[in-house]
C-alpha cells in the first residue's frame, strides 16, 4: 500500500513494548508482571495496526511506494537483517540455554534460562546450531578458570547440553565422588585438553571429565527465572 513509514512505526512500538517495562523494572520503577504487560501491549498494537491498515485500505487508494523501505523487498530485507543480527549475536556473542536439571541449585534451577558467553572460551563446531566441518579445533581459544560455570555438550554422544562448574584444570589432581550418596571416590589427574566438572548440589551425582572441544561457553547471567516466570538479568557465579 505504500505505507512503509507506518510499518516501521508499529515495529518501533513493538520493540518499545518489550524493552520499556523490563528497563523500568530493572531500575526499580515498575513492579507489575513484566511478561504480562508485554503480552497485553503486544496484542493492543497488533489490533491497532490491523485496524489502521484496514482503514487505509478502504479509504485511500494505494500509492506507488516512494522509498525503498515501503516496497515489499525493503520490508523483507529489514525483517531478514533483524533475524540475522539476532542469530549472529547468539552464534558469536551470547546465547540463552535452558537449565536441564537442578544440579546447579541454588544458583541455577531446573527450567531457568542461563545466558552464556560464547566467546569466553573460543569457538568450536559445538558453538553453532549446525555442523561446521571446517572447524575441527577450537579457534580463538581461551582457557577456562576454576570455578567457572560452563555450558557444554555431553561427551557421551547424546547431544545433551549440560551446565556444570569447572573444578579441575588440565594437569591437576582432583578427588571424585563415586555415588549419589557422596561416598569417597578416588583421585584422578585431569588429562591435557580436558576439564573436570562437578555439580554444585552435593547429591547430584559424580563429576566427569569433558574434552575442551565440548565447551560452548561460560554462564554469565540468569536470563529467565523458571520458578517465578519472569526475566531476571542477574549475574551468576
HELIX and SHEET records of a PDB file:
HELIX    1   1 UNK A    4  UNK A   26  1                                  23    
HELIX    2   2 UNK A   34  UNK A   59  1                                  26    
HELIX    3   3 UNK A   68  UNK A   70  5                                   3    
HELIX    4   4 UNK A   72  UNK A   92  1                                  21    
HELIX    5   5 UNK A  125  UNK A  127  5                                   3    
HELIX    6   6 UNK A  212  UNK A  214  5                                   3    
SHEET    1   A 7 UNK A  94  UNK A  98  0                                        
SHEET    2   A 7 UNK A 113  UNK A 117 -1                                        
SHEET    3   A 7 UNK A 215  UNK A 225 -1                                        
SHEET    4   A 7 UNK A 149  UNK A 153 -1                                        
SHEET    5   A 7 UNK A 161  UNK A 168 -1                                        
SHEET    6   A 7 UNK A 194  UNK A 198 -1                                        
SHEET    7   A 7 UNK A 208  UNK A 211 -1                                        
SHEET    1   B 4 UNK A  94  UNK A  98  0                                        
SHEET    2   B 4 UNK A 113  UNK A 117 -1                                        
SHEET    3   B 4 UNK A 215  UNK A 225 -1                                        
SHEET    4   B 4 UNK A 230  UNK A 235 -1                                        
SHEET    1   C 2 UNK A 173  UNK A 177  0                                        
SHEET    2   C 2 UNK A 184  UNK A 189 -1                                        
END                                                                             
